Amino acid sequence: MDDIDRKLLMVIVTNPRISFRELSEKLGITKQAAHHRMQILKRAGVIERITVDISVPYLRAIPVAVFGISKASSFPRIFDELGQCEHTRRVIAGCGNYVYVNGILRNMSELDEFVGIVKRTAGLRRATVGLYSAERGLMPNYVIDGITDTKPSHRRLSPLDLRIIISLKQDVRKPVEGIAKELHVSAKTVRKHLEDMMSEGLVELHVRTDSPKAGDLMFAVHVTLREGADGAEVGRRLLARYPFKDAFLLAFSNIPKLLIWIFWTGGLSQMREILSATEDDEDIVALMPNLGYMMRIYSTWQDRLPEEMLQACERFGTKIRRQGEYESVRRLGALESQSGHETSSVRQSSV
């Protein structure tokens, strides 16, 4: 990739539904050139998918990380097996047999099971478990594996909201007019529902990318902080010194002395420049850079949820808010199936 490609990725990731006219203006190229570059990045697998999910904060779901050194000899097999777990969102293999696994849980009761699956499958000698904390100022203005500091509204998703989300699943850049025709409603109605869901933090629009497929290098730097250091303040300093655009820091509520600094560069010389900028920071005790050379992104239970919630809404004639309410309706549906009939009293008590 060249610098225009990298800038295109950042613009698209920040605003997945940006028009080609706006994109071309930001890149300083023609609309045709912007479209051509995006198609090349898609064919190369750098842009894997542009999609939408019901947001993690709205669902009160929990993004987590499990990482450590693996004893395994075959990473492709590990990746395949981890991808079968409905909680696994992303797996990265680094040098020294280091493995990072990002997951999304419905609630904390699923944590032990997920950690156990990762430890057994990846053969981790010792696993570190991190609960993501969306520290303001450390994350960019786009969602990564469900991590965001957005505070969503509390309104319930309507059946039309869910149909719009489902329509956008395969390509979030689908025109409003196309969605309206598909759902047999007006474009004005679709636009209003979509804008409301986005502004209220009910959905996440995101681009799944894999820059190393085009030759860029991906680094995960473990930043160990001194006792008592303000992780958010240190993180903001690091981002301010960082000379490139595509970078963010991950913080963990249960590991306050650790930040994981993720960035992509065009070469090792840029990585050395980045790390040298931290040498005089008195709040940093140690840096451990790791090169990520293999990555996969998977669908989770979160991807299936809109269709499942829509089925529940239509069956019970109600709206549903968040995962807990959907689970309540789903359990009632299972009970009805066992009894072999539906009653109006069940419908009324469903939510």
PyMOL commands that set and color helices and strands:
alter all, ss='L'
color gray80, all
select helices_A, chain A and resi 3-14+20-27+31-43+56-59+75-82+95-97+108-122+159-168+176-183+187-199+211-214+231-241+268-276+301-316+322-339+344-349
alter helices_A, ss='H'
color red, helices_A
select strands_A, chain A and resi 47-54+62-69+88-94+98-105+128-133+203-209+217-225+247-252+255-265+284-297
alter strands_A, ss='S'
color yellow, strands_A
deselect
rebuild
show_as cartoon
